[in-house]
Amino acid sequence: MYFALTDEQRALGDSVREYLADRFDLTAVRGVFEDPRGDGHPRELWKAVGEQGWLAVCVPEDYDGLGLGVLDAQVVARAFGAGVVPGPWLTTVLAGEAVRLAGSDDQQARLLGPVATGDTVATVAVRGEGGRFDASGVRVRAAADGTLTGTASPVEYVGVADTVVVAATEPGGAIGLYLVDPHAAGVTVTGLDSYDGTTRLFAVGLEGVAGERLAGSSAEVLTALLDRGAVLTAADLVGVAREALTRTVSYDIDRVQFGKPVGSFQALKHHLADLHIGVTMAEHAVLYAAFALDSGSGDAPLAVSVAKSKAADVAREVTATMIQYHGGIGYTWEHEAHFFYKRAKREAYAYGSAVEHRDRIAALTIDG
């Protein structure tokens, strides 16, 4: 079977990349990166994200969305990775997916429209510090009356969020997803240091906080949400990797040592060719994983873990190579190479590290 993006999906990716190149390039990214006390949420960019429909991709048409799927959302995620774009796009899309998958009709009607337009900024808090990205990693407990106690960390962009989707273990061991106002009494938000200046991370403490349970919550919905997070993060990673590789090849074609372009040296050519193959394989793994989630394929969990592990590994290798193959300039703060490297290093562990996902692959294949 031949599989490729549609003309509309390719056009979507082109439009995102063109907008970012024109309106939010690496100079703008540097402004966010070098302002660690800022909230990391450029308002003009966010306005455009809402107006362009990039938040509405997975929202049903009944709620002013585009009614598309993860395959379309990963097109946007890949473009954002290539531009190392800051902001709560991913967290808001995932919160919208939580509501779409588990929310009641009233909850969907109330929340999905504002998510699609960008009027609501949202995030997800699904694990405790050091916990795995599955039900075992949940560190928040829900009492019988729906109040929440515990800690989730790290949580992206809760500092600018209007609502947080919190995963909690309920009496009897079930998993619930709860809508929480981050400004409510009993919520403590603590900023965390991050080497990746293209995001903002926090620890969220809850002490008897009232939460609104998403009506269809379950462990299966949490898994579905985490799988979507893993695929969209993997898409971001392959966007990072492809852009880093393209910039490295371009630089080494122009850079001259010993009277010859560095890119003509056999050792570099072979290594860069191997990296190209690795990035291409990861790109296709992400495409299939997104398709598998949208189509409800039985091998979707396996495809997700293959995509995330491949993307994490290749992005870290390519971005480290980018620094090395740019020579002395690549190690400097003034060069953009560290934007790509630090983003790849952080995202390699988000929504399950390569090791966690390889464990899952083994469980689904060998153990299964």
TAPE-V519470 format. One record per residue. N is the residue number from 1. RES is the residue in three letters. SS is DSSP state (hx for helix, st for strand, lp for the rest). PSI is psi in whole degrees, -180 to 180 (NA if undefined). D_CENTER is the distance of its C-alpha to the mean C-alpha in Angstrom with 2 decimals. Layout:
# TAPE-V519470
n,res,ss,psi,d_center
N,RES,SS,PSI,D_CENTER
N,RES,SS,PSI,D_CENTER
This chain:
# TAPE-V519470
n,res,ss,psi,d_center
1,MET,lp,130,28.57
2,TYR,lp,129,27.16
3,PHE,lp,129,23.59
4,ALA,lp,161,22.07
5,LEU,lp,151,20.16
6,THR,lp,167,22.56
7,ASP,hx,-38,24.04
8,GLU,hx,-40,22.27
9,GLN,hx,-41,18.78
10,ARG,hx,-38,19.77
11,ALA,hx,-37,21.20
12,LEU,hx,-47,18.05
13,GLY,hx,-42,16.21
14,ASP,hx,-41,19.35
15,SER,hx,-38,19.57
16,VAL,hx,-48,16.13
17,ARG,hx,-42,16.94
18,GLU,hx,-41,20.47
19,TYR,hx,-47,19.67
20,LEU,hx,-41,17.48
21,ALA,hx,-34,20.19
22,ASP,hx,-35,22.81
23,ARG,hx,-18,21.47
24,PHE,lp,74,18.67
25,ASP,lp,-168,19.27
26,LEU,hx,-22,18.90
27,THR,hx,-42,21.79
28,ALA,hx,-38,19.94
29,VAL,hx,-42,16.91
30,ARG,hx,-37,19.61
31,GLY,hx,-38,20.97
32,VAL,hx,-42,17.88
33,PHE,hx,-39,17.62
34,GLU,lp,14,21.32
35,ASP,lp,68,21.41
36,PRO,lp,-21,20.00
37,ARG,lp,-11,21.98
38,GLY,lp,170,20.47
39,ASP,lp,-3,17.82
40,GLY,lp,23,15.33
41,HIS,lp,82,15.35
42,PRO,lp,118,17.49
43,ARG,hx,-38,19.38
44,GLU,hx,-38,20.65
45,LEU,hx,-44,17.30
46,TRP,hx,-39,16.12
47,LYS,hx,-43,19.43
48,ALA,hx,-38,18.89
49,VAL,hx,-42,15.45
50,GLY,hx,-45,17.45
51,GLU,hx,-34,20.51
52,GLN,lp,-9,19.01
53,GLY,lp,13,17.58
54,TRP,lp,-20,13.94
55,LEU,lp,-15,13.20
56,ALA,lp,1,15.95
57,VAL,lp,-47,14.84
58,CYS,lp,-4,14.62
59,VAL,lp,133,17.23
60,PRO,lp,153,20.72
61,GLU,hx,-29,23.38
62,ASP,hx,-21,25.52
63,TYR,hx,35,23.27
64,ASP,lp,23,23.09
65,GLY,lp,-176,19.98
66,LEU,lp,-15,19.90
67,GLY,lp,32,19.96
68,LEU,lp,-139,17.91
69,GLY,lp,-168,15.24
70,VAL,hx,-34,12.05
71,LEU,hx,-38,13.78
72,ASP,hx,-39,14.07
73,ALA,hx,-34,10.61
74,GLN,hx,-23,9.35
75,VAL,hx,-44,12.05
76,VAL,hx,-44,10.63
77,ALA,hx,-40,7.14
78,ARG,hx,-40,9.50
79,ALA,hx,-38,11.72
80,PHE,hx,-37,9.47
81,GLY,hx,-43,8.81
82,ALA,hx,-32,12.57
83,GLY,lp,5,13.38
84,VAL,lp,52,11.29
85,VAL,lp,131,11.04
86,PRO,lp,170,10.88
87,GLY,lp,164,10.70
88,PRO,lp,35,9.37
89,TRP,hx,-53,8.40
90,LEU,hx,-45,5.19
91,THR,hx,-37,7.38
92,THR,hx,-41,10.33
93,VAL,hx,-43,9.51
94,LEU,hx,-40,8.92
95,ALA,hx,-40,12.06
96,GLY,hx,-39,13.79
97,GLU,hx,-38,13.21
98,ALA,hx,-44,14.73
99,VAL,hx,-41,17.62
100,ARG,hx,-41,18.07
101,LEU,hx,-34,18.27
102,ALA,hx,-10,20.36
103,GLY,lp,152,21.80
104,SER,lp,171,25.48
105,ASP,hx,-41,26.82
106,ASP,hx,-43,27.45
107,GLN,hx,-41,24.02
108,GLN,hx,-44,22.44
109,ALA,hx,-33,25.07
110,ARG,hx,-31,24.53
111,LEU,hx,-33,20.77
112,LEU,hx,-36,19.26
113,GLY,hx,-53,21.31
114,PRO,hx,-32,20.25
115,VAL,hx,-44,16.54
116,ALA,hx,-35,17.23
117,THR,hx,-11,19.18
118,GLY,lp,5,17.14
119,ASP,lp,-22,20.08
120,THR,lp,128,18.05
121,VAL,lp,130,15.13
122,ALA,st,164,13.56
123,THR,st,174,11.36
124,VAL,st,140,11.43
125,ALA,st,100,13.50
126,VAL,lp,-4,13.76
127,ARG,lp,162,15.28
128,GLY,lp,169,17.82
129,GLU,lp,126,18.00
130,GLY,lp,-3,18.23
131,GLY,lp,158,17.77
132,ARG,lp,162,16.27
133,PHE,lp,63,13.39
134,ASP,lp,-173,16.15
135,ALA,hx,-29,19.03
136,SER,hx,-19,20.78
137,GLY,hx,-5,18.24
138,VAL,lp,130,18.94
139,ARG,lp,6,21.20
140,VAL,st,138,22.11
141,ARG,st,140,25.33
142,ALA,st,129,26.58
143,ALA,lp,171,30.33
144,ALA,lp,-29,32.47
145,ASP,lp,6,32.55
146,GLY,lp,2,28.77
147,THR,st,148,28.48
148,LEU,st,140,25.66
149,THR,st,135,26.15
150,GLY,st,-169,24.00
151,THR,st,138,21.08
152,ALA,st,134,17.31
153,SER,st,140,15.62
154,PRO,st,153,13.36
155,VAL,st,126,12.06
156,GLU,st,136,10.05
157,TYR,lp,24,12.27
158,VAL,hx,-21,14.90
159,GLY,hx,-21,17.41
160,VAL,hx,6,17.03
161,ALA,lp,146,16.18
162,ASP,lp,-27,18.94
163,THR,st,153,17.96
164,VAL,st,133,16.07
165,VAL,st,115,15.63
166,VAL,st,131,17.08
167,ALA,st,135,17.69
168,ALA,st,147,21.28
169,THR,st,126,23.96
170,GLU,lp,163,26.92
171,PRO,lp,131,30.61
172,GLY,lp,-9,31.35
173,GLY,lp,-2,27.96
174,ALA,lp,161,26.07
175,ILE,st,130,22.48
176,GLY,st,152,22.03
177,LEU,st,131,19.31
178,TYR,st,140,20.69
179,LEU,st,127,20.21
180,VAL,st,137,21.06
181,ASP,lp,117,22.16
182,PRO,lp,-12,20.86
183,HIS,lp,5,24.26
184,ALA,lp,159,26.35
185,ALA,lp,137,29.04
186,GLY,lp,-6,28.03
187,VAL,st,128,24.45
188,THR,st,125,24.00
189,VAL,st,122,21.08
190,THR,st,124,21.17
191,GLY,st,143,19.28
192,LEU,st,145,18.05
193,ASP,lp,145,18.48
194,SER,lp,135,15.69
195,TYR,lp,-19,16.51
196,ASP,lp,105,13.42
197,GLY,lp,1,14.76
198,THR,lp,9,11.84
199,THR,lp,175,10.59
200,ARG,lp,130,12.91
201,LEU,st,148,13.16
202,PHE,st,158,15.85
203,ALA,st,135,17.86
204,VAL,st,116,19.03
205,GLY,st,138,22.51
206,LEU,st,131,24.19
207,GLU,st,94,27.95
208,GLY,st,38,29.48
209,VAL,st,135,27.04
210,ALA,st,129,27.61
211,GLY,lp,149,24.78
212,GLU,st,110,24.84
213,ARG,st,133,24.12
214,LEU,lp,126,22.32
215,ALA,lp,-36,25.26
216,GLY,lp,24,23.85
217,SER,lp,146,21.90
218,SER,lp,170,22.18
219,ALA,hx,-34,20.76
220,GLU,hx,-38,20.06
221,VAL,hx,-40,17.96
222,LEU,hx,-44,15.92
223,THR,hx,-44,15.50
224,ALA,hx,-39,14.56
225,LEU,hx,-45,11.88
226,LEU,hx,-36,10.46
227,ASP,hx,-39,10.89
228,ARG,hx,-41,8.93
229,GLY,hx,-40,5.88
230,ALA,hx,-43,6.97
231,VAL,hx,-43,7.73
232,LEU,hx,-33,4.97
233,THR,hx,-40,3.33
234,ALA,hx,-38,7.09
235,ALA,hx,-43,7.66
236,ASP,hx,-43,6.17
237,LEU,hx,-42,8.31
238,VAL,hx,-28,11.17
239,GLY,hx,-44,11.19
240,VAL,hx,-49,11.64
241,ALA,hx,-45,14.15
242,ARG,hx,-43,16.09
243,GLU,hx,-42,16.56
244,ALA,hx,-41,17.59
245,LEU,hx,-43,19.96
246,THR,hx,-44,21.41
247,ARG,hx,-37,22.15
248,THR,hx,-46,23.68
249,VAL,hx,-44,25.89
250,SER,hx,-43,27.03
251,TYR,hx,-42,27.96
252,ASP,hx,-16,29.82
253,ILE,hx,-36,31.77
254,ASP,hx,-28,33.10
255,ARG,lp,128,33.54
256,VAL,st,130,37.09
257,GLN,st,139,38.54
258,PHE,lp,31,42.06
259,GLY,lp,6,42.67
260,LYS,st,152,39.98
261,PRO,st,135,36.34
262,VAL,hx,-36,34.17
263,GLY,hx,-13,32.28
264,SER,hx,-9,35.58
265,PHE,lp,134,35.81
266,GLN,hx,-43,35.57
267,ALA,hx,-42,33.47
268,LEU,hx,-42,30.72
269,LYS,hx,-45,30.95
270,HIS,hx,-41,30.64
271,HIS,hx,-44,27.66
272,LEU,hx,-35,25.80
273,ALA,hx,-42,26.81
274,ASP,hx,-41,25.44
275,LEU,hx,-40,22.06
276,HIS,hx,-43,22.11
277,ILE,hx,-43,22.82
278,GLY,hx,-43,20.02
279,VAL,hx,-43,17.42
280,THR,hx,-43,19.10
281,MET,hx,-41,19.06
282,ALA,hx,-40,15.34
283,GLU,hx,-46,14.83
284,HIS,hx,-33,17.23
285,ALA,hx,-39,15.83
286,VAL,hx,-44,12.51
287,LEU,hx,-47,14.82
288,TYR,hx,-39,16.94
289,ALA,hx,-42,14.43
290,ALA,hx,-44,13.20
291,PHE,hx,-41,16.95
292,ALA,hx,-39,17.88
293,LEU,hx,-44,15.77
294,ASP,hx,-36,17.26
295,SER,hx,-5,20.69
296,GLY,lp,29,20.78
297,SER,lp,146,21.86
298,GLY,lp,-24,23.21
299,ASP,lp,15,21.41
300,ALA,hx,-47,17.90
301,PRO,hx,-42,17.16
302,LEU,hx,-45,18.56
303,ALA,hx,-40,16.74
304,VAL,hx,-46,13.28
305,SER,hx,-36,14.42
306,VAL,hx,-46,16.02
307,ALA,hx,-48,13.02
308,LYS,hx,-42,10.73
309,SER,hx,-42,13.85
310,LYS,hx,-46,14.98
311,ALA,hx,-42,11.90
312,ALA,hx,-47,11.77
313,ASP,hx,-48,15.52
314,VAL,hx,-34,16.04
315,ALA,hx,-41,13.60
316,ARG,hx,-40,15.34
317,GLU,hx,-44,18.67
318,VAL,hx,-43,18.38
319,THR,hx,-31,17.33
320,ALA,hx,-40,20.09
321,THR,hx,-37,22.42
322,MET,hx,-45,21.64
323,ILE,hx,-48,23.00
324,GLN,hx,-44,25.95
325,TYR,hx,-3,26.94
326,HIS,lp,2,27.02
327,GLY,hx,-150,29.82
328,GLY,hx,-36,30.73
329,ILE,hx,-29,28.80
330,GLY,hx,-19,25.47
331,TYR,hx,-2,25.94
332,THR,lp,155,26.54
333,TRP,lp,-32,24.58
334,GLU,lp,-25,25.71
335,HIS,lp,153,23.98
336,GLU,lp,-4,20.35
337,ALA,hx,-37,19.74
338,HIS,hx,-22,18.50
339,PHE,hx,-48,15.64
340,PHE,hx,-43,14.20
341,TYR,hx,-46,15.38
342,LYS,hx,-37,14.07
343,ARG,hx,-44,10.47
344,ALA,hx,-41,10.77
345,LYS,hx,-41,12.66
346,ARG,hx,-49,10.34
347,GLU,hx,-20,7.22
348,ALA,lp,-26,10.03
349,TYR,lp,-10,10.65
350,ALA,lp,136,7.55
351,TYR,lp,37,8.14
352,GLY,lp,123,11.27
353,SER,lp,171,12.82
354,ALA,hx,-37,14.70
355,VAL,hx,-46,17.77
356,GLU,hx,-43,16.62
357,HIS,hx,-31,15.61
358,ARG,hx,-35,18.90
359,ASP,hx,-42,20.71
360,ARG,hx,-39,19.42
361,ILE,hx,-44,20.52
362,ALA,hx,-42,23.87
363,ALA,hx,-35,24.23
364,LEU,hx,-19,23.64
365,THR,hx,-68,25.97
366,ILE,hx,-55,28.52
367,ASP,hx,-39,28.81
368,GLY,lp,NA,28.54
